Amino acid sequence: MTIPPSNKELRKGILEDERFTTAIDVECYWTCAGKCTDEQLTRQAHASEKVVMYLVGGGYLTGEPLKFPLPWTLAEKTGLRIFSVNYRKADNDTTKSFPAALHDVLSAWSHLLSVGFQPQDIFIAGDAAGGGLAVTFTLYQCLCGLPLASGLIMYSPWLDLTLSNPAVTDNMRRDQLTSDLLEIGARVYTQNFPLAKSDVAMLDAYRFNDLRYLLSTRSFTKLGARHPILSPALLSTTSPLIPSLTATRFFISYGSVERFAGEIEVFTDLLKNGHVEVVTDVEEGGWHNSTVDAIGGKQAAVERAMQKVKEFIGVDPILSQTSLVDNERDTVSS
């Protein structure tokens, strides 16, 4: 289905600045346990019905939601409807770089509210870049004073676009993530706000604690990929954004030897020290997304993580017994 752009009054700061990109129609998909019926694809939300909004990974460059297993698995194991957002992927066309994806997620969130879902019943799930984008959107909500989702479900999230955490280098030979993907993804996604190398030393001591300023175009121009909305692992421990996150919860699953492990641990510590509720699932010896897909015999890790997700969401265990038959998998796009 194609959803319309978000209401203009929801666009603040960087999303008001149309020099870079604008809000457009967004392609989204419903996924259900079993075959989606016409009623499931079109109906309003029931009272207190929970839903998962899914953001696919792919280094901000690639990623088709329905070609990745997570939305199917979430639908099968939780019994919930999954709303996948095919947000714009960055390329040489600068209008598809940040903040295009943020625009698209805001539009998808607005659509869920328009069909009757309440913020406290919405969960945002994402893997890799999709997990990072989920945090970016949540920080945007904090800065705008918007109600937050009930929780974020993140698998191997990319939380530092500067690639400065030592684990990015230390785990290079043990993980499947390639340097080309990370370097190109970070550069192209943030190409509207390049960071000059001469600015780096100055920024080490720079603290943006003015919440109004953090949403401004000027703050993104000055900080580039080091902006905490783009790289949440670089949030200052004294940032007033951290207390704002106590209004939601986080589930974070990752592998101990993946290249994002270091920044995930930094971000997790920031949340815990700020008294934000965090549930972690660490696969010892696991690589990037090893708890999403059973690559290399990690099925037990996948099942363990999904059980924690079900507990995190609080789904009815009876609903979660529904099984998916491959030839009945069906999502309708109109």
C-alpha positions as CSV (number, residue, x, y, z in Angstrom):
1,M,0.0,0.0,0.0
2,T,1.1,3.6,-0.5
3,I,0.7,6.0,2.3
4,P,0.7,9.8,2.1
5,P,3.3,12.1,3.6
6,S,3.1,13.1,7.3
7,N,1.1,16.1,8.4
8,K,3.2,19.2,8.0
9,E,2.8,20.2,11.6
10,L,4.7,17.1,12.7
11,R,7.8,18.1,10.7
12,K,10.2,20.1,12.8
13,G,13.7,21.5,12.4
14,I,15.6,19.5,9.8
15,L,12.3,18.1,8.4
16,E,11.0,21.6,7.7
17,D,14.0,22.4,5.6
18,E,13.2,21.4,2.0
19,R,16.5,22.3,0.5
20,F,17.6,18.7,0.9
21,T,14.5,16.6,0.5
22,T,10.8,16.5,1.1
23,A,8.1,14.3,2.4
24,I,6.6,12.0,-0.3
25,D,4.3,9.0,-0.6
26,V,5.8,5.9,1.0
27,E,5.4,2.2,0.0
28,C,4.6,0.1,3.0
29,Y,3.5,-3.6,3.5
30,W,1.4,-5.5,5.9
31,T,2.6,-8.9,6.9
32,C,0.4,-11.4,8.9
33,A,0.7,-14.8,10.5
34,G,-0.4,-16.9,7.6
35,K,-2.1,-15.3,4.6
36,C,-3.2,-11.7,5.0
37,T,-6.9,-11.3,4.5
38,D,-8.4,-8.3,2.9
39,E,-9.9,-7.4,6.3
40,Q,-6.4,-7.5,7.9
41,L,-5.0,-5.3,5.2
42,T,-7.6,-2.5,5.5
43,R,-9.2,-2.6,8.9
44,Q,-8.9,0.0,11.7
45,A,-7.0,-1.1,14.8
46,H,-8.9,-2.8,17.5
47,A,-8.8,-1.3,21.0
48,S,-5.4,-2.0,22.6
49,E,-4.2,-3.9,19.5
50,K,-0.4,-4.1,19.3
51,V,1.5,-3.6,16.1
52,V,5.1,-3.7,15.0
53,M,6.5,-1.2,12.6
54,Y,9.5,-2.7,10.8
55,L,12.6,-1.0,9.3
56,V,14.8,-3.1,7.2
57,G,18.6,-3.1,7.3
58,G,21.0,-2.8,4.4
59,G,23.5,-0.1,5.3
60,Y,21.0,2.6,4.3
61,L,21.8,1.7,0.7
62,T,19.8,-1.4,0.0
63,G,17.1,-3.5,1.7
64,E,13.6,-4.8,0.6
65,P,11.5,-5.5,3.7
66,L,9.7,-8.5,2.3
67,K,13.0,-10.2,1.2
68,F,14.3,-10.3,4.7
69,P,13.1,-12.9,7.2
70,L,12.4,-10.7,10.2
71,P,8.9,-9.3,9.4
72,W,7.8,-12.9,8.5
73,T,9.2,-14.3,11.7
74,L,7.8,-11.6,13.9
75,A,4.3,-12.1,12.4
76,E,4.6,-15.9,12.8
77,K,5.9,-15.9,16.4
78,T,3.9,-13.0,17.8
79,G,0.6,-13.2,16.0
80,L,0.7,-9.5,15.4
81,R,0.4,-7.5,12.2
82,I,3.7,-6.2,11.0
83,F,3.9,-2.9,9.1
84,S,7.1,-2.8,7.0
85,V,8.3,0.6,5.8
86,N,10.2,0.7,2.5
87,Y,11.9,3.9,3.4
88,R,14.1,5.7,0.8
89,K,17.6,4.2,0.4
90,A,20.5,6.5,-0.2
91,D,22.3,6.7,-3.5
92,N,23.9,9.4,-5.7
93,D,20.6,11.3,-5.7
94,T,21.0,13.5,-2.6
95,T,17.2,13.7,-2.1
96,K,17.3,10.1,-1.0
97,S,20.0,10.7,1.6
98,F,19.3,11.8,5.2
99,P,16.8,13.1,6.2
100,A,14.7,11.3,3.5
101,A,14.4,8.0,5.6
102,L,13.4,10.0,8.7
103,H,10.7,11.7,6.7
104,D,9.4,8.3,5.5
105,V,9.3,6.7,9.0
106,L,7.5,9.8,10.4
107,S,4.9,9.3,7.6
108,A,4.5,5.6,8.5
109,W,4.1,6.4,12.2
110,S,1.5,9.0,11.3
111,H,-0.4,6.4,9.2
112,L,-0.5,3.9,12.1
113,L,-2.0,6.6,14.3
114,S,-4.5,7.5,11.7
115,V,-5.9,4.0,11.6
116,G,-6.4,3.8,15.3
117,F,-3.2,2.5,16.8
118,Q,-2.1,4.2,20.1
119,P,1.6,5.0,20.7
120,Q,1.7,2.7,23.7
121,D,0.7,-0.2,21.5
122,I,3.3,0.4,18.7
123,F,6.7,-1.3,18.7
124,I,9.4,-0.3,16.3
125,A,11.7,-3.1,15.1
126,G,14.8,-2.8,12.9
127,D,18.0,-4.6,12.1
128,A,21.4,-3.0,11.4
129,A,20.7,0.3,9.7
130,G,17.0,-0.2,10.4
131,G,17.8,-0.4,14.1
132,G,19.8,2.8,14.0
133,L,17.0,4.5,12.1
134,A,14.5,3.4,14.8
135,V,16.7,5.2,17.4
136,T,17.0,8.2,15.1
137,F,13.2,8.4,14.8
138,T,12.8,8.0,18.6
139,L,15.2,10.8,19.3
140,Y,13.4,13.0,16.8
141,Q,10.1,12.2,18.7
142,C,11.8,13.2,22.0
143,L,13.0,16.5,20.6
144,C,9.5,17.3,19.2
145,G,7.7,16.3,22.4
146,L,5.8,13.5,20.6
147,P,4.6,10.4,22.4
148,L,7.1,7.5,22.0
149,A,6.5,3.9,21.0
150,S,6.0,1.2,23.6
151,G,9.4,-0.2,22.8
152,L,12.2,-0.6,20.2
153,I,13.2,-4.1,19.1
154,M,16.7,-3.9,17.6
155,Y,18.9,-6.6,16.1
156,S,22.6,-5.7,15.5
157,P,21.8,-1.9,15.2
158,W,24.2,0.5,13.5
159,L,24.6,3.3,16.1
160,D,27.8,5.1,15.1
161,L,28.1,6.2,11.5
162,T,31.6,7.6,12.2
163,L,32.9,4.0,12.4
164,S,35.2,5.2,15.2
165,N,34.5,2.4,17.8
166,P,37.6,0.1,18.1
167,A,35.4,-3.0,17.5
168,V,34.8,-1.9,13.9
169,T,38.4,-2.7,13.3
170,D,39.1,-5.3,15.9
171,N,36.3,-7.6,14.7
172,M,36.8,-7.0,11.0
173,R,38.1,-10.5,10.3
174,R,35.4,-12.2,12.4
175,D,32.3,-10.5,11.0
176,Q,30.5,-10.7,7.7
177,L,30.1,-6.9,7.4
178,T,32.5,-5.5,4.8
179,S,34.3,-2.2,5.2
180,D,33.1,-1.1,1.7
181,L,29.5,-1.4,2.7
182,L,30.0,0.5,6.0
183,E,32.2,3.3,4.5
184,I,30.0,3.9,1.5
185,G,26.8,3.6,3.4
186,A,27.9,6.1,6.0
187,R,29.2,8.5,3.4
188,V,26.3,8.4,1.0
189,Y,23.6,8.5,3.8
190,T,25.1,11.6,5.3
191,Q,26.3,13.3,2.1
192,N,24.0,16.3,2.6
193,F,26.0,17.0,5.8
194,P,29.7,16.1,5.2
195,L,32.1,16.5,8.1
196,A,35.4,18.2,7.4
197,K,38.3,16.4,9.0
198,S,39.5,19.8,10.4
199,D,36.4,19.9,12.5
200,V,36.9,16.7,14.3
201,A,39.2,17.9,17.1
202,M,36.9,20.8,17.9
203,L,33.9,18.5,18.0
204,D,35.5,16.1,20.6
205,A,34.8,18.8,23.2
206,Y,31.6,20.1,21.7
207,R,28.4,19.3,23.6
208,F,25.0,20.0,22.1
209,N,22.7,20.1,25.2
210,D,20.3,22.6,23.7
211,L,17.4,20.4,22.6
212,R,16.0,23.1,20.2
213,Y,19.4,23.4,18.5
214,L,19.8,19.7,18.0
215,L,16.9,19.6,15.5
216,S,18.2,22.5,13.4
217,T,19.8,22.2,10.0
218,R,22.8,24.1,11.4
219,S,23.5,21.4,14.0
220,F,23.6,18.7,11.3
221,T,25.8,20.9,9.1
222,K,28.2,21.4,11.9
223,L,28.3,17.8,13.2
224,G,27.7,15.6,10.2
225,A,27.8,11.9,11.0
226,R,28.8,12.8,14.6
227,H,25.3,14.2,15.3
228,P,23.8,12.1,18.1
229,I,20.6,11.7,16.1
230,L,22.6,10.0,13.3
231,S,25.0,8.3,15.7
232,P,23.2,7.7,19.0
233,A,26.2,5.9,20.5
234,L,28.0,9.2,20.5
235,L,25.4,10.8,22.8
236,S,27.0,12.6,25.7
237,T,26.4,11.0,29.1
238,T,25.0,14.3,30.3
239,S,22.7,14.8,27.3
240,P,19.1,15.7,28.3
241,L,18.0,13.4,25.6
242,I,18.8,10.3,27.8
243,P,16.1,11.0,30.4
244,S,13.6,11.5,27.6
245,L,14.1,7.9,26.6
246,T,12.8,6.6,29.9
247,A,9.3,6.9,28.3
248,T,10.1,3.8,26.1
249,R,12.0,0.5,26.4
250,F,14.7,-1.2,24.4
251,F,15.4,-4.8,23.3
252,I,18.8,-5.2,21.8
253,S,20.2,-8.4,20.3
254,Y,23.6,-8.7,18.8
255,G,26.7,-10.9,18.4
256,S,29.7,-10.5,20.6
257,V,32.2,-10.5,17.8
258,E,30.3,-8.4,15.3
259,R,31.8,-5.0,14.2
260,F,28.9,-3.1,15.8
261,A,29.4,-4.8,19.2
262,G,31.4,-2.0,20.7
263,E,29.0,0.8,19.8
264,I,26.0,-1.3,20.9
265,E,27.6,-1.8,24.3
266,V,28.4,1.9,24.6
267,F,24.8,2.8,23.8
268,T,23.4,0.1,26.1
269,D,25.5,1.5,29.0
270,L,24.2,5.0,28.2
271,L,20.7,3.8,28.5
272,K,21.2,1.8,31.7
273,N,23.1,4.6,33.4
274,G,20.2,6.9,32.5
275,H,17.7,4.4,34.1
276,V,16.2,3.5,30.7
277,E,14.7,0.0,30.6
278,V,16.9,-2.3,28.4
279,V,16.7,-6.0,27.7
280,T,19.8,-7.4,26.0
281,D,20.4,-10.7,24.1
282,V,24.1,-11.4,23.4
283,E,25.2,-14.3,21.2
284,E,28.7,-15.2,22.4
285,G,30.9,-15.7,19.4
286,G,28.0,-14.4,17.2
287,W,28.5,-12.1,14.2
288,H,26.2,-9.4,12.7
289,N,22.5,-10.5,12.6
290,S,23.4,-14.0,13.9
291,T,20.3,-13.9,16.0
292,V,18.0,-13.0,13.1
293,D,18.9,-15.6,10.5
294,A,20.1,-19.2,11.2
295,I,23.3,-18.8,9.2
296,G,26.0,-21.3,10.2
297,G,23.8,-23.3,12.6
298,K,22.7,-20.5,14.9
299,Q,19.0,-21.6,15.1
300,A,19.1,-21.8,18.9
301,A,20.3,-18.2,19.0
302,V,17.4,-17.1,16.7
303,E,14.8,-18.9,18.8
304,R,16.2,-17.6,22.1
305,A,16.2,-14.0,20.8
306,M,12.6,-14.3,19.5
307,Q,11.4,-15.8,22.8
308,K,12.8,-12.7,24.5
309,V,11.1,-10.5,21.9
310,K,7.7,-12.1,22.7
311,E,8.2,-11.5,26.4
312,F,9.3,-7.9,25.7
313,I,6.1,-7.3,23.7
314,G,3.9,-9.2,26.0
315,V,2.1,-11.2,23.4
316,D,-0.5,-13.9,24.1
317,P,1.5,-17.2,23.9
318,I,-1.5,-18.9,22.3
319,L,-1.4,-16.5,19.4
320,S,2.3,-17.1,18.9
321,Q,1.7,-20.8,18.1
322,T,0.5,-19.8,14.6
323,S,2.7,-21.2,11.9
324,L,3.6,-19.9,8.5
325,V,3.4,-22.1,5.5
326,D,5.9,-20.9,2.8
327,N,3.4,-21.0,-0.1
328,E,0.8,-19.1,1.9
329,R,3.1,-16.2,2.7
330,D,1.3,-13.2,1.1
331,T,1.4,-9.5,1.4
332,V,-0.7,-7.3,-0.8
333,S,0.6,-4.0,-2.1
334,S,-1.8,-1.5,-3.6
